[in-house]
Amino acid sequence: MVALFFDSKRIPEHSFLNTNHPTIAKIDLGAIQRNTERICAHCKSAEVMAVVKADAYGHGAVRVVDAVLNGGASRLAVAHLREALALRQAGVNVPIQVFGGFFKEQLRSFSEADLEFSIGNDEQIEWLTGFVVQRNIRPQVHIKFDTGMGRIGFPWQAAERVLAKLKYAPFHFIGLMTHFATSDEKNKDFAKKQLERFKHIITSASKIGLKFDYIHAANSGAILDMPKAHFNLVRPGVILYGNYPSQETSESIHLEPAMSLHSKIMQIKHMQAGEPVSYGATWQADRATVVAVVPIGYADGYLRGLSGKMHAMINGRRVPQIGRVCMDLTMFDLGPEAKDQVGDEVILLGSDGQNAVVMQEFCQALDTIPYEITCQISKRVPRIYTRD
């Protein structure tokens, strides 16, 4: 009979689990800590809730937590229960809010892990009330109002009804919150309208004697450009990792990018004029040249949409990416006089101290935002942590 399992004890010490992978993402924890310190200084009296959802935007949440806490953050936030439980299992014991709400069947796990609830609809009030009455506990909750984002949260128009319903609920009200839809855009008119709606909700809560430990609304864009939205708690996400939310925000906080992407030349190809490279033969050499084959592709998060639009740094110079990006391999034109060799470093994102390939080049090539670029670097790419 063929065994359908493997015994981990039989894996050799120098196995595939310990391979020296040529393609890596370097994560500078020192940069993340310094970014957090600058955010704290910028926001003055407001506490900082570091957003580490999506595995800290692809940077590795468990390792990032120490950096943001050492930088002055006092609380953490994630999107889903599973992310919060992973942090608890890693020994993280600071307050954690789960932004994405909850389902009835998750109540026990939330309670046992001492997580903070986000409540945004009447069903969640009923579920949680029934659960805590049975167990005689007092959960910590954040009440979320939708002031214009159009996602989860109570409608802002229903604020008085909702607050009256909550007044005698058996909860500890940790936070009252909303989320901005356009704080990262140059035109802040709609964000300002959302802020005014939220202020009306705060006033309504105060009138009926409903008190919250924290009032929070400011995401990264609002932290940078909307000081009136800081209240006593802010929620930085992308700026922790050294990237601005968009090209339309200010750069009122100096940020250091934390992630760089590196690989090595796997093979050198000497191409003649007219010879094609990669699927579809979309690129053909216009002269004799040298091509580097690099072990990174769209399965690693270096997406096919980057084909023909990017450069990499090799031995101090920028070289163009050519042909279609493959699942596992990508090619670069080194030029006819190239002396580069197999094993030479390739910087796909980052700097060699003189020249750089920056995040905005990825964003422009893919018509996207920095969040997506770092989140899409796959788990196949090892994260190597430094404190530069």
N, C-alpha and C positions, 0 to 999 in steps of 0.2 A: 504494500500500500504506500502511496506517495504522501508524505507529510504535507499538510497544508498550513504549516506554521513554521517559525524558526525560533531557535533558542538563542536569546541575546548573549548568553554566556559563551556561546561558541563562536561569536564574531571575533576575529583577530583584533588585537589592540590597534594595529595600523590598518584599519579597515576603511570602507567608504565613508564611515562617520567622521574620520579624521583627515580626509584628503585635503591637500593644499590647493584649494580651488583658485584658478587664475583670475576669475572675475569676482570682485568684492565691492561692497559699499562700505566706505569708511565713515564712521559716525563720531564726530568730535563732541564728546560730552561736555568739554570745557566751554565750547561755543554755546551749547544749550543752557548751561548754568549762567553764563554771562548775559545771554539774551534775557533770561528770566530776571536777573538782577536789574537790568535796564528797564524792563517792563514794570517791576515793582517801584523803581524810582520815579518813573514817568507817571504812574497812577497814584502816587503819594499815599493817601490814607486808605485807599481801597485794598482789600486783600486780593490775592491772586489764586484763582482756581485753574490749574493747568489742565488743558484738554489733551488727553493721551489716548483718545479713541483711535480705531483703525491701527492698532499696534504703534501708537505714537506717530501717526501719519507715515508709517513705513520705517520708522527709525528704531523700533524695538522698545515697547512700553516698559518692560521690567527694568531695563538698563537706564532708560530715560528718567524714570521716577526719581532716582537719587539726585540727578542733576537739577531737576526743577525744584525739588524740595530744598536742596542746598542753596539754590538761587533765590529762595525766599517764598516760593509758593506754599500755601498752607492747606490746600485742598486739591482733589483730582476729579476729573470728569471723564466718563467713557460713554459710548453709545448704547451698548447692550450688556445684558446680565453676564454673558459669557466672558466679556472683556474684564468686567469687574471681578469675577471669580478668579480669573487667572492672576490678577494682581494680589488678591487675598491669599491665594495658594503660594505666591512667591514671598509672602511675609509682609506685604504692604499694609500698614495699619492706620493710615490717615483717612479722613473722611473721603468717601467716593460717591459722587452723584452719578446716576445712570440717566442720561438725557432721553433715551429712546422710549421711556415709559415701561409698561409691564403688562403681562397677561396674568389672569387669575391663577393659572397653574405655576407661576413663578414666585408667588408670594412667600412661600416657605424659604426658598433659596435666598431671596432678598433679605429676609429677616435673620436667618442664620449667619449670613455674611456681614450683617450690620451695614447695609447699603442704604443710601438715601434715594427715596422714590421721587420720580417726576410725575405729577398728576396733571392730565390735560383733558379728561372727559368724565362724564357722570358715571359711566360704568366703573371706572377705576376708583372713584370715591366709594361706590357701593361694595366692590370687591374688598378693598382695603379695610373699610369699616367693619365688615363682617368678620374678616380675618383677625383683626386686632382685638375686637370685643371678646371673641372666643378665647384668646390667649392672654388677655389682660396685659397687653404691651402698648407702647406709645411710639409709633414709627416716626421717623424724621422724613418730612416731605417738602418738596418744592412744588409750588403751584405755577403752572405755565399758562400764559395767555397768548393767543395768536393775535397780534396787532397788525398783521399784514403779510406775514410770511406765507400763509396758506398751507401750512403743514399741521403738525400736532399742536394741541393747546386749546383751551376754552376760547370761544369767540370773544373778542374784546367788548362787543356790544352786550354780552350777557354777564358782564362783570358783577353787577350788583346782585343778580340772582345767585351766581356761583359763590360769591363771597358770603352771602347770607347763609347759604347751605353749609358752607365750610366752618362757620363761626363756632359751632358746637361739636365739630368732628373731633374724635379722640386722637388727634395727631399733634406732633410737635412741628410747628411750621418753621422750617429752616429757611426757605427761600420763596420769594415772589419773583417771577422771571418772564422775559420775553426774548425774542430773537429778531435781529434786523435782517431785512432782505437786501438792502442796497447800501450798507455802510461802507462797502469797498468800492463804491462808484464816486466819481467826481461830483455829480449832482446828488446832494444829500437831502433833497426836499422830501422824498418819501420816508427816508429814515427819520427825519425830524418829525414827520406826521406820526410815525409809529411811536416815537418817544413821547409825544404829547398824549397819545392814547394811553400809553403805559403810565404816565404820571397821573392821569385821571383815575386809573385803576388803583394806584397807590393811595390816592386821596380817599377813594371809596372804602378801601380796607381800613384806613385810619379812622374814618368816621364811625365805623361799627366796632371799633376796638380790636380788630384783628391785626396782630403783630407778627412780624417776620424778622428773623435774625439777619437775613441778607436780602437786599434788593439787587437784582443783577440783570443786565441786558447787554453789556458791551462784549462783543466778539472782537476779533483782531482789528477789523476795519474801524470799529468804534473806539477801540483803545487808542489807535493812532490819531483819529481825527474828530472824535466826539466826546470831549471831556465831560460834558453835562450828562452823559450816559454812564459814567463810571460808577456812580452810587457807592456802595461799600464793598462790592465784589465785582471783579472782572474775569473774563473767560478767554484768555489767549489760547489760540491753537497754532495756526501756521507760523505766526511770528516767533513762537518758541524755538522753531527749527531753522530760523534765519531767513525766511522768505516773506516778502510782502504779499498781502492778499491779491493785489492787482497792481497794474501800472498807474491806476487812478488814485490810489491813496498817497498820502504824504509819506515821507520817510522820517517822521518825527522821532523815531527811536532807531538808533544805529543797530543793525542786526548783522550777525555773522552766520553764513550758511553752515549747517552742521553736517550735511551729507555730501560726499563726493563719490564718484563711481569710477572704478579702475579695472583694467584688464591687462592682458599681455598679448603680444603678437604670437600667434600660433603657427602661422606659415607665411612664407614670402613667395609671391608669384611674380614671375617676369612675363609681362604681357606684351604682345606685339600690337601694332596699330590695327584696329578693326576687330580685335578679339573682345567678346562680351564677358560680362560679369553678372552672375546670379540669375534668379528666375526671371523668365520673360525676356532675357537679353535686352533689358531696357537701357543699359549703359554699355557703351562700346568705347574702347580706348581710341583716342584721336591721335595718339603717338605711342611709341614704345614707352612703357612705364613699369614701375614696381608697385605691386599691390600687397597690402597686409591683410591677412585673414585673422579676425579677432573673435574669440569664443564668447560672444554675447549676442542675444537676439531677442525677438519679441516674447519668448517664453521667460526671459529674465526681466522684462519690462522695458526693454529698448525697442519701442514699438515699430511695426512695419510702416506706419504713417510718417516716420522720420526719414524714410528712404530718400536719398538725394538731397536732403535739406540740412544735414548736420556736419560738424567737424569734430575731430578729436585732437588731443595734444599728444604728439609723439616726439621725443627727443627735442623738446623746446620749440616745436613749430606746430601750427594748425594744419591738419590735412583733411581733405574732404571725404565724407562717406560716399560710396558709389554703389550702384546697383540696389536691388531690393534687399532690405533687411530680412534675414531668414529667421527661422525659429531659434536656432542655436548659434548662428554665425553672422558676422557683418564684415564688410570689406571697406578698406580705405585706400585711396590713391596716394602713394608716398612720393610720386614723381620719378622721372627717369634717372636722376642722379642719386637716388636714395641709397644710404649705407646702413639702414636700420637692419636689425637682426631679430631672429626668433627669440622670444623671451623679453624683448624690450617692453617697458611699461607703456600702456595706453591710458590716457586720462579722458574719459568720456563726459564727465561732469566734474568741474573743479579747476584748480589752478596748479601750475608748476612753480609758482613764485614770480613769474614774469608775464605769462600769458594764461588765458583761461577760456574754458567753455562754461558759460553761465546758465543758470536756470531759465532766464528769459528766452534764450535761444530755443529751448525745448518747448516752452509755452507758445512761442510764435510759430514754430514748425507744426505743432499739433492743434493750434487755436484753442488752448486750454489754460488751466491755472496751475500754480505750483503744487497745490494739494494733490492733484491727480498724478503728477509726475512722481512724487516721492511715494505715494501709496501704491503705485503700480510696480515698483521694483519688487520682484517676486521673492518668495521665500527660498528659491533656488540660489539666490545670491547671498552669500554669508555676510553678516554685519560684523565689521571689525571695529572695536571701540578704542578711542584714543582720548587723551585730555591735553590737547595742544594749548 
